[in-house]
Amino acid sequence: MPPVTIAVFTLGAVLVIAVALFVSAPLFQPPAAAPADGEPDERARWERQKRQALEAIKEIELDHRMGKLSDEDLAAMRGRFEAQALEAMAALEREESR
């Protein structure tokens, strides 16, 4: 085999090994520790619940306009999602007032 072929093969093998190590490195690291106080996670959870509830309300209103939901279904689902959003907003306000 010519020396160029061996060099290309060696360079390719090194590149494949380097990529494999880079991709698999996170699998061998210890898991990240949770924050000592639960507030940042709690706030993120309430913000996520609020965002998801508001998005769900927009989605069901679109489904209603398209004729996929009846008026009764819209009212029931909207009430549930509004309650979730209001619960999250109240929790976020309580955290801010601390």
Gaussian input, Z-matrix of N, CA and C with variables (Angstrom, degrees):
# hf/3-21g

backbone

0 1
 N
 C     1     B1
 C     2     B2     1     A1
 N     3     B3     2     A2     1     D1
 C     4     B4     3     A3     2     D2
 C     5     B5     4     A4     3     D3
 N     6     B6     5     A5     4     D4
 C     7     B7     6     A6     5     D5
 C     8     B8     7     A7     6     D6
 N     9     B9     8     A8     7     D7
 C    10    B10     9     A9     8     D8
 C    11    B11    10    A10     9     D9
 N    12    B12    11    A11    10    D10
 C    13    B13    12    A12    11    D11
 C    14    B14    13    A13    12    D12
 N    15    B15    14    A14    13    D13
 C    16    B16    15    A15    14    D14
 C    17    B17    16    A16    15    D15
 N    18    B18    17    A17    16    D16
 C    19    B19    18    A18    17    D17
 C    20    B20    19    A19    18    D18
 N    21    B21    20    A20    19    D19
 C    22    B22    21    A21    20    D20
 C    23    B23    22    A22    21    D21
 N    24    B24    23    A23    22    D22
 C    25    B25    24    A24    23    D23
 C    26    B26    25    A25    24    D24
 N    27    B27    26    A26    25    D25
 C    28    B28    27    A27    26    D26
 C    29    B29    28    A28    27    D27
 N    30    B30    29    A29    28    D28
 C    31    B31    30    A30    29    D29
 C    32    B32    31    A31    30    D30
 N    33    B33    32    A32    31    D31
 C    34    B34    33    A33    32    D32
 C    35    B35    34    A34    33    D33
 N    36    B36    35    A35    34    D34
 C    37    B37    36    A36    35    D35
 C    38    B38    37    A37    36    D36
 N    39    B39    38    A38    37    D37
 C    40    B40    39    A39    38    D38
 C    41    B41    40    A40    39    D39
 N    42    B42    41    A41    40    D40
 C    43    B43    42    A42    41    D41
 C    44    B44    43    A43    42    D42
 N    45    B45    44    A44    43    D43
 C    46    B46    45    A45    44    D44
 C    47    B47    46    A46    45    D45
 N    48    B48    47    A47    46    D46
 C    49    B49    48    A48    47    D47
 C    50    B50    49    A49    48    D48
 N    51    B51    50    A50    49    D49
 C    52    B52    51    A51    50    D50
 C    53    B53    52    A52    51    D51
 N    54    B54    53    A53    52    D52
 C    55    B55    54    A54    53    D53
 C    56    B56    55    A55    54    D54
 N    57    B57    56    A56    55    D55
 C    58    B58    57    A57    56    D56
 C    59    B59    58    A58    57    D57
 N    60    B60    59    A59    58    D58
 C    61    B61    60    A60    59    D59
 C    62    B62    61    A61    60    D60
 N    63    B63    62    A62    61    D61
 C    64    B64    63    A63    62    D62
 C    65    B65    64    A64    63    D63
 N    66    B66    65    A65    64    D64
 C    67    B67    66    A66    65    D65
 C    68    B68    67    A67    66    D66
 N    69    B69    68    A68    67    D67
 C    70    B70    69    A69    68    D68
 C    71    B71    70    A70    69    D69
 N    72    B72    71    A71    70    D70
 C    73    B73    72    A72    71    D71
 C    74    B74    73    A73    72    D72
 N    75    B75    74    A74    73    D73
 C    76    B76    75    A75    74    D74
 C    77    B77    76    A76    75    D75
 N    78    B78    77    A77    76    D76
 C    79    B79    78    A78    77    D77
 C    80    B80    79    A79    78    D78
 N    81    B81    80    A80    79    D79
 C    82    B82    81    A81    80    D80
 C    83    B83    82    A82    81    D81
 N    84    B84    83    A83    82    D82
 C    85    B85    84    A84    83    D83
 C    86    B86    85    A85    84    D84
 N    87    B87    86    A86    85    D85
 C    88    B88    87    A87    86    D86
 C    89    B89    88    A88    87    D87
 N    90    B90    89    A89    88    D88
 C    91    B91    90    A90    89    D89
 C    92    B92    91    A91    90    D90
 N    93    B93    92    A92    91    D91
 C    94    B94    93    A93    92    D92
 C    95    B95    94    A94    93    D93
 N    96    B96    95    A95    94    D94
 C    97    B97    96    A96    95    D95
 C    98    B98    97    A97    96    D96
 N    99    B99    98    A98    97    D97
 C   100   B100    99    A99    98    D98
 C   101   B101   100   A100    99    D99
 N   102   B102   101   A101   100   D100
 C   103   B103   102   A102   101   D101
 C   104   B104   103   A103   102   D102
 N   105   B105   104   A104   103   D103
 C   106   B106   105   A105   104   D104
 C   107   B107   106   A106   105   D105
 N   108   B108   107   A107   106   D106
 C   109   B109   108   A108   107   D107
 C   110   B110   109   A109   108   D108
 N   111   B111   110   A110   109   D109
 C   112   B112   111   A111   110   D110
 C   113   B113   112   A112   111   D111
 N   114   B114   113   A113   112   D112
 C   115   B115   114   A114   113   D113
 C   116   B116   115   A115   114   D114
 N   117   B117   116   A116   115   D115
 C   118   B118   117   A117   116   D116
 C   119   B119   118   A118   117   D117
 N   120   B120   119   A119   118   D118
 C   121   B121   120   A120   119   D119
 C   122   B122   121   A121   120   D120
 N   123   B123   122   A122   121   D121
 C   124   B124   123   A123   122   D122
 C   125   B125   124   A124   123   D123
 N   126   B126   125   A125   124   D124
 C   127   B127   126   A126   125   D125
 C   128   B128   127   A127   126   D126
 N   129   B129   128   A128   127   D127
 C   130   B130   129   A129   128   D128
 C   131   B131   130   A130   129   D129
 N   132   B132   131   A131   130   D130
 C   133   B133   132   A132   131   D131
 C   134   B134   133   A133   132   D132
 N   135   B135   134   A134   133   D133
 C   136   B136   135   A135   134   D134
 C   137   B137   136   A136   135   D135
 N   138   B138   137   A137   136   D136
 C   139   B139   138   A138   137   D137
 C   140   B140   139   A139   138   D138
 N   141   B141   140   A140   139   D139
 C   142   B142   141   A141   140   D140
 C   143   B143   142   A142   141   D141
 N   144   B144   143   A143   142   D142
 C   145   B145   144   A144   143   D143
 C   146   B146   145   A145   144   D144
 N   147   B147   146   A146   145   D145
 C   148   B148   147   A147   146   D146
 C   149   B149   148   A148   147   D147
 N   150   B150   149   A149   148   D148
 C   151   B151   150   A150   149   D149
 C   152   B152   151   A151   150   D150
 N   153   B153   152   A152   151   D151
 C   154   B154   153   A153   152   D152
 C   155   B155   154   A154   153   D153
 N   156   B156   155   A155   154   D154
 C   157   B157   156   A156   155   D155
 C   158   B158   157   A157   156   D156
 N   159   B159   158   A158   157   D157
 C   160   B160   159   A159   158   D158
 C   161   B161   160   A160   159   D159
 N   162   B162   161   A161   160   D160
 C   163   B163   162   A162   161   D161
 C   164   B164   163   A163   162   D162
 N   165   B165   164   A164   163   D163
 C   166   B166   165   A165   164   D164
 C   167   B167   166   A166   165   D165
 N   168   B168   167   A167   166   D166
 C   169   B169   168   A168   167   D167
 C   170   B170   169   A169   168   D168
 N   171   B171   170   A170   169   D169
 C   172   B172   171   A171   170   D170
 C   173   B173   172   A172   171   D171
 N   174   B174   173   A173   172   D172
 C   175   B175   174   A174   173   D173
 C   176   B176   175   A175   174   D174
 N   177   B177   176   A176   175   D175
 C   178   B178   177   A177   176   D176
 C   179   B179   178   A178   177   D177
 N   180   B180   179   A179   178   D178
 C   181   B181   180   A180   179   D179
 C   182   B182   181   A181   180   D180
 N   183   B183   182   A182   181   D181
 C   184   B184   183   A183   182   D182
 C   185   B185   184   A184   183   D183
 N   186   B186   185   A185   184   D184
 C   187   B187   186   A186   185   D185
 C   188   B188   187   A187   186   D186
 N   189   B189   188   A188   187   D187
 C   190   B190   189   A189   188   D188
 C   191   B191   190   A190   189   D189
 N   192   B192   191   A191   190   D190
 C   193   B193   192   A192   191   D191
 C   194   B194   193   A193   192   D192
 N   195   B195   194   A194   193   D193
 C   196   B196   195   A195   194   D194
 C   197   B197   196   A196   195   D195
 N   198   B198   197   A197   196   D196
 C   199   B199   198   A198   197   D197
 C   200   B200   199   A199   198   D198
 N   201   B201   200   A200   199   D199
 C   202   B202   201   A201   200   D200
 C   203   B203   202   A202   201   D201
 N   204   B204   203   A203   202   D202
 C   205   B205   204   A204   203   D203
 C   206   B206   205   A205   204   D204
 N   207   B207   206   A206   205   D205
 C   208   B208   207   A207   206   D206
 C   209   B209   208   A208   207   D207
 N   210   B210   209   A209   208   D208
 C   211   B211   210   A210   209   D209
 C   212   B212   211   A211   210   D210
 N   213   B213   212   A212   211   D211
 C   214   B214   213   A213   212   D212
 C   215   B215   214   A214   213   D213
 N   216   B216   215   A215   214   D214
 C   217   B217   216   A216   215   D215
 C   218   B218   217   A217   216   D216
 N   219   B219   218   A218   217   D217
 C   220   B220   219   A219   218   D218
 C   221   B221   220   A220   219   D219
 N   222   B222   221   A221   220   D220
 C   223   B223   222   A222   221   D221
 C   224   B224   223   A223   222   D222
 N   225   B225   224   A224   223   D223
 C   226   B226   225   A225   224   D224
 C   227   B227   226   A226   225   D225
 N   228   B228   227   A227   226   D226
 C   229   B229   228   A228   227   D227
 C   230   B230   229   A229   228   D228
 N   231   B231   230   A230   229   D229
 C   232   B232   231   A231   230   D230
 C   233   B233   232   A232   231   D231
 N   234   B234   233   A233   232   D232
 C   235   B235   234   A234   233   D233
 C   236   B236   235   A235   234   D234
 N   237   B237   236   A236   235   D235
 C   238   B238   237   A237   236   D236
 C   239   B239   238   A238   237   D237
 N   240   B240   239   A239   238   D238
 C   241   B241   240   A240   239   D239
 C   242   B242   241   A241   240   D240
 N   243   B243   242   A242   241   D241
 C   244   B244   243   A243   242   D242
 C   245   B245   244   A244   243   D243
 N   246   B246   245   A245   244   D244
 C   247   B247   246   A246   245   D245
 C   248   B248   247   A247   246   D246
 N   249   B249   248   A248   247   D247
 C   250   B250   249   A249   248   D248
 C   251   B251   250   A250   249   D249
 N   252   B252   251   A251   250   D250
 C   253   B253   252   A252   251   D251
 C   254   B254   253   A253   252   D252
 N   255   B255   254   A254   253   D253
 C   256   B256   255   A255   254   D254
 C   257   B257   256   A256   255   D255
 N   258   B258   257   A257   256   D256
 C   259   B259   258   A258   257   D257
 C   260   B260   259   A259   258   D258
 N   261   B261   260   A260   259   D259
 C   262   B262   261   A261   260   D260
 C   263   B263   262   A262   261   D261
 N   264   B264   263   A263   262   D262
 C   265   B265   264   A264   263   D263
 C   266   B266   265   A265   264   D264
 N   267   B267   266   A266   265   D265
 C   268   B268   267   A267   266   D266
 C   269   B269   268   A268   267   D267
 N   270   B270   269   A269   268   D268
 C   271   B271   270   A270   269   D269
 C   272   B272   271   A271   270   D270
 N   273   B273   272   A272   271   D271
 C   274   B274   273   A273   272   D272
 C   275   B275   274   A274   273   D273
 N   276   B276   275   A275   274   D274
 C   277   B277   276   A276   275   D275
 C   278   B278   277   A277   276   D276
 N   279   B279   278   A278   277   D277
 C   280   B280   279   A279   278   D278
 C   281   B281   280   A280   279   D279
 N   282   B282   281   A281   280   D280
 C   283   B283   282   A282   281   D281
 C   284   B284   283   A283   282   D282
 N   285   B285   284   A284   283   D283
 C   286   B286   285   A285   284   D284
 C   287   B287   286   A286   285   D285
 N   288   B288   287   A287   286   D286
 C   289   B289   288   A288   287   D287
 C   290   B290   289   A289   288   D288
 N   291   B291   290   A290   289   D289
 C   292   B292   291   A291   290   D290
 C   293   B293   292   A292   291   D291

   B1=1.4399
   B2=1.5239
   B3=1.3214
   B4=1.4628
   B5=1.5262
   B6=1.3329
   B7=1.4693
   B8=1.5311
   B9=1.3314
   B10=1.4684
   B11=1.5341
   B12=1.3225
   B13=1.4572
   B14=1.5237
   B15=1.3131
   B16=1.4615
   B17=1.5343
   B18=1.3133
   B19=1.4647
   B20=1.5299
   B21=1.3185
   B22=1.4607
   B23=1.5232
   B24=1.3308
   B25=1.4535
   B26=1.5316
   B27=1.3229
   B28=1.4658
   B29=1.5280
   B30=1.3185
   B31=1.4571
   B32=1.5299
   B33=1.3094
   B34=1.4671
   B35=1.5209
   B36=1.3285
   B37=1.4644
   B38=1.5263
   B39=1.3315
   B40=1.4596
   B41=1.5282
   B42=1.3084
   B43=1.4593
   B44=1.5289
   B45=1.3167
   B46=1.4650
   B47=1.5242
   B48=1.3122
   B49=1.4724
   B50=1.5319
   B51=1.3291
   B52=1.4653
   B53=1.5343
   B54=1.3145
   B55=1.4669
   B56=1.5257
   B57=1.3290
   B58=1.4637
   B59=1.5225
   B60=1.3153
   B61=1.4668
   B62=1.5304
   B63=1.3184
   B64=1.4701
   B65=1.5253
   B66=1.3156
   B67=1.4622
   B68=1.5287
   B69=1.3041
   B70=1.4668
   B71=1.5283
   B72=1.3158
   B73=1.4666
   B74=1.5297
   B75=1.3352
   B76=1.4735
   B77=1.5273
   B78=1.3123
   B79=1.4579
   B80=1.5190
   B81=1.3202
   B82=1.4565
   B83=1.5237
   B84=1.3307
   B85=1.4554
   B86=1.5199
   B87=1.3349
   B88=1.4673
   B89=1.5297
   B90=1.3242
   B91=1.4699
   B92=1.5223
   B93=1.3146
   B94=1.4620
   B95=1.5224
   B96=1.3158
   B97=1.4574
   B98=1.5291
   B99=1.3149
   B100=1.4591
   B101=1.5205
   B102=1.3222
   B103=1.4570
   B104=1.5243
   B105=1.3222
   B106=1.4605
   B107=1.5240
   B108=1.3080
   B109=1.4610
   B110=1.5187
   B111=1.3133
   B112=1.4547
   B113=1.5121
   B114=1.3057
   B115=1.4550
   B116=1.5251
   B117=1.3332
   B118=1.4698
   B119=1.5319
   B120=1.3310
   B121=1.4584
   B122=1.5171
   B123=1.3264
   B124=1.4615
   B125=1.5276
   B126=1.3122
   B127=1.4673
   B128=1.5256
   B129=1.3079
   B130=1.4702
   B131=1.5331
   B132=1.3274
   B133=1.4628
   B134=1.5295
   B135=1.3427
   B136=1.4701
   B137=1.5272
   B138=1.3169
   B139=1.4712
   B140=1.5245
   B141=1.3257
   B142=1.4683
   B143=1.5364
   B144=1.3448
   B145=1.4582
   B146=1.5257
   B147=1.3157
   B148=1.4693
   B149=1.5291
   B150=1.3261
   B151=1.4644
   B152=1.5298
   B153=1.3267
   B154=1.4592
   B155=1.5272
   B156=1.3310
   B157=1.4609
   B158=1.5231
   B159=1.3205
   B160=1.4661
   B161=1.5269
   B162=1.3268
   B163=1.4666
   B164=1.5270
   B165=1.3291
   B166=1.4668
   B167=1.5254
   B168=1.3322
   B169=1.4702
   B170=1.5286
   B171=1.3273
   B172=1.4667
   B173=1.5257
   B174=1.3202
   B175=1.4609
   B176=1.5286
   B177=1.3275
   B178=1.4716
   B179=1.5275
   B180=1.3306
   B181=1.4690
   B182=1.5207
   B183=1.3218
   B184=1.4635
   B185=1.5291
   B186=1.3269
   B187=1.4639
   B188=1.5279
   B189=1.3233
   B190=1.4639
   B191=1.5270
   B192=1.3379
   B193=1.4736
   B194=1.5225
   B195=1.3243
   B196=1.4608
   B197=1.5341
   B198=1.3246
   B199=1.4547
   B200=1.5158
   B201=1.3130
   B202=1.4602
   B203=1.5259
   B204=1.3439
   B205=1.4554
   B206=1.5226
   B207=1.3256
   B208=1.4658
   B209=1.5255
   B210=1.3360
   B211=1.4624
   B212=1.5239
   B213=1.3311
   B214=1.4677
   B215=1.5271
   B216=1.3374
   B217=1.4590
   B218=1.5243
   B219=1.3209
   B220=1.4595
   B221=1.5222
   B222=1.3213
   B223=1.4645
   B224=1.5287
   B225=1.3219
   B226=1.4621
   B227=1.5317
   B228=1.3211
   B229=1.4628
   B230=1.5186
   B231=1.3214
   B232=1.4654
   B233=1.5273
   B234=1.3322
   B235=1.4631
   B236=1.5180
   B237=1.3197
   B238=1.4649
   B239=1.5237
   B240=1.3353
   B241=1.4713
   B242=1.5272
   B243=1.3277
   B244=1.4654
   B245=1.5247
   B246=1.3371
   B247=1.4677
   B248=1.5212
   B249=1.3343
   B250=1.4599
   B251=1.5219
   B252=1.3289
   B253=1.4663
   B254=1.5248
   B255=1.3239
   B256=1.4670
   B257=1.5260
   B258=1.3216
   B259=1.4584
   B260=1.5314
   B261=1.3292
   B262=1.4660
   B263=1.5227
   B264=1.3325
   B265=1.4669
   B266=1.5223
   B267=1.3268
   B268=1.4614
   B269=1.5209
   B270=1.3179
   B271=1.4700
   B272=1.5250
   B273=1.3310
   B274=1.4609
   B275=1.5267
   B276=1.3146
   B277=1.4717
   B278=1.5180
   B279=1.3415
   B280=1.4629
   B281=1.5210
   B282=1.3262
   B283=1.4666
   B284=1.5221
   B285=1.3127
   B286=1.4661
   B287=1.5229
   B288=1.3286
   B289=1.4683
   B290=1.5212
   B291=1.3150
   B292=1.4641
   B293=1.4915
   A1=109.60
   A2=115.25
   A3=117.96
   A4=110.44
   A5=116.16
   A6=119.82
   A7=112.95
   A8=118.12
   A9=120.62
   A10=109.58
   A11=118.30
   A12=122.38
   A13=110.55
   A14=117.55
   A15=121.60
   A16=109.96
   A17=117.18
   A18=120.90
   A19=110.52
   A20=118.07
   A21=121.48
   A22=109.93
   A23=117.23
   A24=121.13
   A25=110.87
   A26=117.13
   A27=121.64
   A28=110.88
   A29=117.22
   A30=121.06
   A31=110.55
   A32=118.16
   A33=121.99
   A34=111.70
   A35=116.85
   A36=120.74
   A37=110.67
   A38=117.31
   A39=121.23
   A40=110.29
   A41=116.89
   A42=121.17
   A43=111.30
   A44=117.84
   A45=121.65
   A46=110.13
   A47=118.27
   A48=121.78
   A49=110.39
   A50=116.87
   A51=120.16
   A52=110.93
   A53=117.52
   A54=121.09
   A55=110.00
   A56=117.36
   A57=120.43
   A58=111.11
   A59=118.15
   A60=121.51
   A61=111.00
   A62=116.80
   A63=120.41
   A64=111.25
   A65=116.46
   A66=120.77
   A67=111.44
   A68=118.17
   A69=120.40
   A70=113.39
   A71=119.94
   A72=122.13
   A73=113.00
   A74=121.21
   A75=119.14
   A76=113.85
   A77=117.75
   A78=120.32
   A79=112.18
   A80=117.58
   A81=121.52
   A82=113.40
   A83=118.16
   A84=121.31
   A85=109.54
   A86=117.31
   A87=118.86
   A88=110.06
   A89=117.32
   A90=119.22
   A91=110.95
   A92=115.81
   A93=121.04
   A94=109.18
   A95=115.67
   A96=120.99
   A97=109.55
   A98=116.02
   A99=121.14
   A100=109.08
   A101=117.71
   A102=119.53
   A103=111.30
   A104=116.82
   A105=121.54
   A106=111.41
   A107=117.57
   A108=119.49
   A109=109.05
   A110=117.08
   A111=121.26
   A112=113.91
   A113=119.45
   A114=121.18
   A115=114.31
   A116=120.73
   A117=117.81
   A118=112.23
   A119=116.51
   A120=119.08
   A121=110.74
   A122=116.49
   A123=120.83
   A124=110.57
   A125=116.98
   A126=120.94
   A127=110.54
   A128=116.43
   A129=120.35
   A130=110.46
   A131=116.15
   A132=119.70
   A133=110.42
   A134=117.25
   A135=120.31
   A136=110.91
   A137=117.38
   A138=119.96
   A139=110.67
   A140=115.85
   A141=120.01
   A142=109.96
   A143=117.46
   A144=120.34
   A145=110.45
   A146=116.99
   A147=120.64
   A148=110.64
   A149=116.01
   A150=120.91
   A151=111.10
   A152=116.50
   A153=119.99
   A154=111.50
   A155=116.89
   A156=119.80
   A157=110.64
   A158=117.78
   A159=120.53
   A160=111.09
   A161=116.82
   A162=120.05
   A163=110.57
   A164=116.60
   A165=120.60
   A166=110.65
   A167=116.25
   A168=119.19
   A169=110.10
   A170=116.75
   A171=119.43
   A172=110.97
   A173=116.20
   A174=121.07
   A175=111.61
   A176=117.19
   A177=118.07
   A178=111.12
   A179=117.72
   A180=118.99
   A181=110.56
   A182=116.67
   A183=120.50
   A184=110.08
   A185=116.66
   A186=120.02
   A187=111.03
   A188=117.57
   A189=121.34
   A190=110.52
   A191=116.24
   A192=119.21
   A193=111.31
   A194=117.20
   A195=120.73
   A196=111.78
   A197=116.82
   A198=120.01
   A199=114.41
   A200=117.82
   A201=120.90
   A202=112.22
   A203=117.57
   A204=122.02
   A205=110.10
   A206=115.82
   A207=119.79
   A208=109.12
   A209=115.71
   A210=120.21
   A211=111.36
   A212=116.84
   A213=120.79
   A214=111.05
   A215=116.23
   A216=119.76
   A217=110.92
   A218=116.24
   A219=120.28
   A220=110.52
   A221=117.15
   A222=120.58
   A223=111.22
   A224=116.87
   A225=120.51
   A226=111.22
   A227=116.25
   A228=119.99
   A229=111.15
   A230=116.26
   A231=119.77
   A232=110.78
   A233=116.77
   A234=120.38
   A235=111.89
   A236=116.28
   A237=120.29
   A238=111.41
   A239=116.46
   A240=119.31
   A241=111.69
   A242=117.30
   A243=119.56
   A244=110.58
   A245=116.73
   A246=120.20
   A247=110.76
   A248=116.59
   A249=119.89
   A250=110.96
   A251=116.85
   A252=120.16
   A253=110.64
   A254=116.84
   A255=119.85
   A256=111.24
   A257=117.12
   A258=120.53
   A259=110.34
   A260=115.98
   A261=120.12
   A262=110.86
   A263=117.11
   A264=119.99
   A265=111.25
   A266=116.75
   A267=120.12
   A268=110.77
   A269=117.06
   A270=120.44
   A271=110.69
   A272=117.22
   A273=120.07
   A274=110.70
   A275=117.25
   A276=120.20
   A277=111.32
   A278=117.08
   A279=120.87
   A280=110.20
   A281=116.79
   A282=120.02
   A283=111.64
   A284=117.10
   A285=120.70
   A286=111.78
   A287=116.47
   A288=119.03
   A289=112.90
   A290=117.71
   A291=120.66
   A292=111.44
   D1=140.78
   D2=178.60
   D3=-69.24
   D4=153.35
   D5=-178.68
   D6=-61.65
   D7=-28.69
   D8=179.94
   D9=-66.02
   D10=-41.07
   D11=179.96
   D12=-63.48
   D13=-42.39
   D14=178.59
   D15=-64.47
   D16=-40.94
   D17=179.73
   D18=-65.19
   D19=-42.75
   D20=179.15
   D21=-65.03
   D22=-42.79
   D23=178.31
   D24=-61.76
   D25=-45.42
   D26=179.85
   D27=-64.04
   D28=-44.34
   D29=178.34
   D30=-62.09
   D31=-41.52
   D32=177.91
   D33=-63.69
   D34=-42.88
   D35=179.48
   D36=-64.09
   D37=-42.25
   D38=178.33
   D39=-63.45
   D40=-41.77
   D41=179.15
   D42=-63.52
   D43=-43.17
   D44=178.90
   D45=-63.56
   D46=-42.54
   D47=179.49
   D48=-65.30
   D49=-42.42
   D50=179.94
   D51=-62.83
   D52=-43.75
   D53=179.14
   D54=-65.34
   D55=-41.88
   D56=179.34
   D57=-62.18
   D58=-41.21
   D59=177.96
   D60=-66.62
   D61=-41.13
   D62=179.70
   D63=-63.92
   D64=-42.61
   D65=-178.16
   D66=-71.63
   D67=-36.90
   D68=-176.24
   D69=-89.32
   D70=-6.97
   D71=-178.41
   D72=-56.91
   D73=-43.02
   D74=179.84
   D75=-62.42
   D76=-23.09
   D77=179.52
   D78=-68.71
   D79=-23.54
   D80=-175.90
   D81=-102.41
   D82=2.34
   D83=178.11
   D84=-89.13
   D85=148.01
   D86=177.88
   D87=-67.77
   D88=151.26
   D89=179.85
   D90=-64.27
   D91=149.35
   D92=-179.92
   D93=-68.98
   D94=140.07
   D95=-179.52
   D96=-75.77
   D97=144.59
   D98=177.27
   D99=-72.54
   D100=149.63
   D101=178.15
   D102=-60.39
   D103=149.83
   D104=-176.77
   D105=-63.13
   D106=-45.76
   D107=177.42
   D108=-96.61
   D109=143.56
   D110=-174.76
   D111=-82.40
   D112=-0.59
   D113=-173.91
   D114=-63.66
   D115=-46.38
   D116=-179.88
   D117=-60.07
   D118=-40.21
   D119=178.32
   D120=-68.36
   D121=-38.85
   D122=179.44
   D123=-63.72
   D124=-44.36
   D125=179.65
   D126=-63.40
   D127=-42.74
   D128=179.42
   D129=-63.28
   D130=-37.14
   D131=179.69
   D132=-65.62
   D133=-43.61
   D134=179.49
   D135=-67.31
   D136=-39.22
   D137=178.32
   D138=-64.72
   D139=-40.05
   D140=178.78
   D141=-65.31
   D142=-42.99
   D143=179.57
   D144=-62.47
   D145=-42.40
   D146=179.36
   D147=-62.43
   D148=-47.59
   D149=-178.80
   D150=-61.85
   D151=-43.63
   D152=-178.89
   D153=-66.93
   D154=-38.85
   D155=179.67
   D156=-66.28
   D157=-42.74
   D158=179.68
   D159=-66.34
   D160=-38.31
   D161=176.61
   D162=-65.25
   D163=-38.57
   D164=179.59
   D165=-65.27
   D166=-38.25
   D167=177.84
   D168=-62.25
   D169=-44.74
   D170=178.12
   D171=-60.97
   D172=-40.21
   D173=-178.41
   D174=-65.72
   D175=-44.77
   D176=-178.50
   D177=-70.98
   D178=-30.55
   D179=175.30
   D180=-65.67
   D181=-39.60
   D182=176.35
   D183=-63.95
   D184=-44.31
   D185=178.52
   D186=-61.21
   D187=-37.40
   D188=178.61
   D189=-65.81
   D190=-44.25
   D191=179.19
   D192=-64.09
   D193=-30.63
   D194=179.70
   D195=-82.42
   D196=-6.14
   D197=178.34
   D198=89.02
   D199=11.28
   D200=-179.41
   D201=-83.90
   D202=-21.18
   D203=-179.56
   D204=-123.54
   D205=140.48
   D206=175.74
   D207=-79.08
   D208=169.57
   D209=178.31
   D210=-61.20
   D211=-39.31
   D212=-179.59
   D213=-66.19
   D214=-43.63
   D215=178.62
   D216=-63.40
   D217=-41.63
   D218=178.39
   D219=-60.13
   D220=-46.37
   D221=-178.21
   D222=-62.55
   D223=-43.36
   D224=-178.65
   D225=-66.09
   D226=-47.47
   D227=-177.63
   D228=-69.25
   D229=-40.14
   D230=179.58
   D231=-62.68
   D232=-40.96
   D233=177.89
   D234=-60.79
   D235=-42.88
   D236=179.77
   D237=-64.93
   D238=-45.59
   D239=-178.55
   D240=-70.28
   D241=-34.72
   D242=176.52
   D243=-64.86
   D244=-39.07
   D245=178.07
   D246=-62.41
   D247=-40.98
   D248=178.28
   D249=-64.75
   D250=-43.30
   D251=-179.75
   D252=-65.07
   D253=-42.29
   D254=-179.82
   D255=-66.39
   D256=-38.12
   D257=176.93
   D258=-61.01
   D259=-44.28
   D260=179.89
   D261=-66.03
   D262=-41.68
   D263=179.64
   D264=-63.92
   D265=-40.45
   D266=178.58
   D267=-64.55
   D268=-41.53
   D269=178.75
   D270=-64.40
   D271=-39.98
   D272=178.69
   D273=-66.20
   D274=-37.55
   D275=177.35
   D276=-66.05
   D277=-40.18
   D278=177.58
   D279=-60.62
   D280=-41.55
   D281=179.32
   D282=-65.67
   D283=-38.76
   D284=-179.51
   D285=-68.11
   D286=-31.60
   D287=-177.12
   D288=-81.24
   D289=-5.67
   D290=178.83
   D291=-72.49

